Amino acid sequence: MKRPLLAALAIGLIAVVLFMIVRAIGLFDSVESGVASLLSGNGAATQSVSDKLQYLLVLVLAGGVAWMVLLSNRRRRLAGIVAILLFEFLVLAWVCSLFRVLFQPLPSLLGGGLGFAGAMGFMSLQQRQKLRGSRPRPAPVSLPRHIVDEPPAPVVAPRPIAPEKRAPVNAPEPAPTTSSASAAQLYEVTAVVCDIGNKHDLADDWEPAQFAELTEKFIGHAMKIFRAAGAYIESFGGEGVVAIFGFPASDPQHAEKATRTAMGLAQSFAESSDSEAFASAGVHAGVSSGTMVMAPVKTRGQASMLAIGEPVELARRFCIANRFYGSRVLIGLRTFDLASKILVARPIDFLSGVDMRERHEIYEPITLALEATPEIIRRRDFFWNGLVLYREKRWAEAYTQFQKARGPNDQDDQPLQLYLRRLEPLALQLTEEPLNL
């Protein structure tokens, strides 16, 4: 609340200073004279509103409009409200002319317009700085022997990870601790939702028995992997498997373990399948970190845990989004911040959250930092630069950066191909149309 208020006050003061400079050089003298003669149709004005009051109105209008814009999530609708407000000042100037009082509406109109434009510009600049500042600072890592002679590329340095304690494959679900079973508690966790990526196509092409067998194998394999990683299985069924890391025992590395497990799930499922048809089935996963309420409940006399919170819902949205972008694993911004030390990842896009007014940036983990090569880092950086330029609508520069991100197997890089397809018509149009100077 404090930061938008200070920004709005600054915008209001800037608007007042600009208006004072414009009035001092006489830029609007002819316009104000025309407005005064137009309003004098009801008789010559005997008095007029002072300049000090006009400056105060500019400050209040510019700051107030900017403050509303900065706090609102529906800025396009707010533009109509601001237009109506400014129109009322035109009506006010006409009413004042009936009483032979000259009220210049131009300062108020400019104050409101400058407040709205200044707030929108401030929000745009803030978002651009966030995009440029969100890139992780790379650090050198040790490289495999076959690339020692190549110049080391900056990558995200991994943090040493303690070896995980592997649980038996058929181990039972972790039972809630005494503290969590006694009452609902808040946990900092990472939720993973995984599912068969192309299951809708398979359901149409395969026989029901064959598709059911695939689903059963996938669920069994996913639960085995998650349990071995120490995750709590929240639910499983035809809509996929939901696992929660960081419950029942808190774990500061819940985001790292969740992301690493999700990345290895697809490859391990393909390798574990004894059928070529099963091995070709893709696995998608969404990973989201945050706080969740874990509450003990009883259903038909049986005790269970109820997971309440946004991470599961967002992870499910990220999992589904893989179908559109062609990726396998997508993680949220919070997960990226927590696990970026062990990952090499790249931003993909923004998705709406549970509240449609919210936007969540999603990232695609490419590989573990220990396994990163200079070529992988180079392509990651070009893709990242291309996406930043794409969001700034600098189409030609973005297309060049995405082209540099291509590799020997770039046809398998579906997110890259998606942005290249989007930009090809725009880049072609920019090269064909001459600049109008």
Helices and strands as residue ranges (DSSP letters): H 2-24, H 29-39, G 40-42, E 47-48, H 51-71, H 75-98, E 101-102, H 106-133, G 145-147, H 178-182, E 185-196, H 199-205, H 208-228, E 232-237, E 240-245, H 254-272, H 276-279, E 283-299, E 302-308, H 310-325, E 329-332, H 333-339, E 343-352, E 359-368, G 369-371, H 374-391, H 395-404, G 410-412, H 414-432
